[in-house]
Amino acid sequence: MANGPATVGGRDQFLTPYGYLGGVLVNLALKKRRWMDEYGRSEEDFGRIAVNARRWSALNPRAVLRDEITMADYLSSRMVVDPLRVLDCDYPVNGAVATVITTAERAADLRQPAVLVESMTYGTGQGADWVFGVDFLYGGMFDCAKRLWQRSSLTMDDVDVAQLYDGFTPVTVAWIEALGACGRGEFGDWVGDGTRLGPGGDFPLNTAGGQLAEGRLHGIGFLNEAVIQLRGQTGRRQVAGARAALVASGVYPQCGAMVLTAL
């Protein structure tokens, strides 16, 4: 750069060669590459998340992206920061949602069926840094998940519907592994052809289309979708008999998770 410094010191000397000063997109691209290289997996694993989002959004009149896509569409989509593609990234929108939290006693008198916060936790991980934390791929996700299940009377086997942060597909993959649906690096084998995530599958994921398709609301949309799923109010995308929902939001050194149950 003509007006920039001739040398870079401090922590930036380790980031600048990778273009990291360009922001979060570079960080997520590095995480996607690291996961594929470390576990010997392909881009198709991340494509399962993107394709699934559109299966659900096609059933959601609120979603901004409702056309279904194929794996070929995903693999041919524009590269943003290699190997992160545009279909790995959420879709920004102008919008808002509201969540009312009160006591179970007061909720019993409300017009809407109540949903209980059965367990809740937050995690940062050791080091609490986007790049230089102890666990680059997962940050605080495993710590967060461990405390969540320790505080809950339920287990992953009890979950009927999952709403997991998908600001970028690598984040969703990391949450699924950290929360215990499968082990580290096992997402690709666990997800198979991806149908288990979609309508009629045994792990319904991001049933409104998530931030990838419904639109980005910084994660709060997942909480609201979980609530109305447990109330049985989601119409064509309703998961039959949903009684327990898993919600996770945030990324790496800033992550939180909840287990919700229908009363």
N, C-alpha and C positions, 0 to 999 in steps of 0.2 A: 504494500500500500504506500502510495506516494507520501501521505501525511501521517502514516503510522510509525510506530517505533521500529527500530532496526532489530531489536531483540525482545523476547518475551521472557519474563521471569516468573517466579512463584509457581502456583498450581497451574497457571495458564500455559506454561511451557509444555505441559503434558496434554493439554486439550487442543491447542491451536493446530497442531499437525493434522488432527482429525476433523477440523472445521467445527469443533464443538461450540465455539462461540456463536455459531448460528442458531443455537437454541435447542429446544426439546426434541425437535425432529431428528437431529443428529444423534442425540442420546438414545432415542428409541430405535433408530436404525442400527446403532451399535449393539443394542440388546437383541434385536432380531437376528443379526449376524452371529453374535456370540452363542445364542441358543441353538441355531442351526448347526454351527460348527462343533459345539461342545457335545451335542447329542446326536449328531449325524442325521439330521432331519432336513426336510425340504420346505419350500415356501408353501406348498399345498396345505401344510398343517395350519398356517395362519389364514389361508384362504377359506378354511372351513368356518372360521368365525365370521368372515365377511359375507360369505354366501348365506349362512344361517340368518344373519341380521335381516336380509331382504326377504327370506321366507316368512319371517314374522311381521315385518313392516308392511308386507302386502295385505295383511289382515287388519292393519291399524289405520283408520282414517286420519289420524293426527300426524302420521309420519310424512316427512318431506321427501323421502326417497322410497318409492313403493314398487318399483320395477324389480323383479327378481333378476339375479345375475348367476352366471355359471362360473365354474372354476377357470374356464378359458378366459372369461371376462376379467377375472381377478388377475390372472397371470399376464395378461396383455395390458393391464392398466398402467398409467403413467408412473414412472419412478420419481419419487420426491427426493429422497436421500437413499441411495442404494444401501440395503435392499428394501427399504420402506417404500411401499407403493401408495398411491392416492387412496386406494380402496382399503388400505390398512388404517386410515385416519378417519376420525369422526367428522361430522358435518355441522358446522356452526350455524346456529339459528338465533333469532330473537324470540325469547319466550320466557315463561315463568311457571312454576308450580308452587303449591303451598302444602305444607304438612302440619297438622295440628297434633300436638302431643300433650296429653293430660294423664290424670290418674285413671286406673281401671274403674274406680267407683264412679267418677264423673262420666267416663265414656259409656257406662251402662245406660245412661239416660239420653244419649245423643241419637240423632235420626239415623246415622249410618252405623252398620255393624262395626264393632270394635275389633282392632287387631293389636295383639300384645307384642311388645318388645321383649322377647324371651332372653336374649343375650346381646351384649354389645361391647365392642372393644376398639382400641386404636393402637397402631404400632409405627415405630420409626426404624427399627433395626439398629444394629451396632454401627456407629459412625454417622448415621443419619445424614447421608450425603448422596446426591444423585449419581456421582461418579466414583468417589473415593470411600464409600461405605464398604463394610466387610463383604457384603453379598451384592455384587453388581447386578445380577439377574433378577433378584427378588426383593432386595431391600428389607423392609420390615414385614413383608407379607407372611412369612412362616411364623414369626413371633406373634403377629396379630391373630392369625388363624388358630394357633395353639391356645391362646388365652380365650378366644371366642368359644371354642369347644369345651374348654375347662369350665367355663361359666354356664354352659348350656346343659339342659337335661336331654337334648337331642344329639344326634350324630348326622353325618353326611347322608347316611342311608335313609334318614327321615325326611330329607328335603324333597319337596314336590316341585318347586320352581326356583330357578336361580337368576338373579339380576346382578351381573358382575361387570364392573367398569370396563368399557371398551373404547376409551378415548383413542387407543391404538390397539391393534390386535395382539401385539406381544404382551400387553398388560393383562388381557383376558386369559391368555394361555398361562401366564404366571399365577394369576388368582386361582384358576382351576387346579393347578398342581399344588399350590400352597394350602388351599383349603381342604385338600385330601381326597378329591375325586380320583386322583391318580398320583403317582410319585413324581419326583423331579425328573424332567426330561421325558416323561412317559405320555404326555398329552397326545402325540401323534398316533401312537398305538391305541390309546384309550378312545379317541374320538372316532376312529375308523373313517367311514365315508361321510361323517357329519350328520347323518339323519337322526342320531340320538339327541341332538341339540334342538331339533326343530319340532313343529307341530306333530303330536303323536309319539315323540321320542321319550326315552326314559330319563332325560336330563334337560327339560325345557329351559333354554337359556335366552335371556333378554327378549322377553315375549312381546315387547312393544317395538322391537327393531333396534333397541339400544341407541347409543349416540352415533353409531355408524349409519343409521338409517332413519330413526325417528327424529334425531337432531340433538346436538350437544347442549345440555343444561348443567354442565359441571357435576354430573353424578346424581343430583337430587331426583331426577326422573326415575332412576332405578328404585328408589324407596317408594315413590308413589305407585309405580307399576306393581311392585310387590304387594302393596296394600290392597289395590283394587283386584288383583288376582285372588287374594285370600278372601275378599268379599264376594267373589264370583261375578264381578261387574265388567269384565273385559270383552264381552260379546264373542265374536268369531275366534278370537285368539285365547279364549279361556281354557286354562288347564283344568280338566275335570277333576273334582275332588281335592283341589289344592288346599292343604291345611298348614303347611310350613314352607316358609320362603327364606332363602339365603340372599343377603344383599352385601355387596362389597364395593367400595368406592375409593378413589384416590390411587396413587401410584408410588411404589417403591419406598422412599423415606417418609411418605405422608399417606398412610392408608388406614382405613377403618372398615369394620364389618359388623353385621347384625344378623340375628336369627329372629324372624317374626313368625307368630302363630295366630291362627284364627281362633277366636273365642267361641 
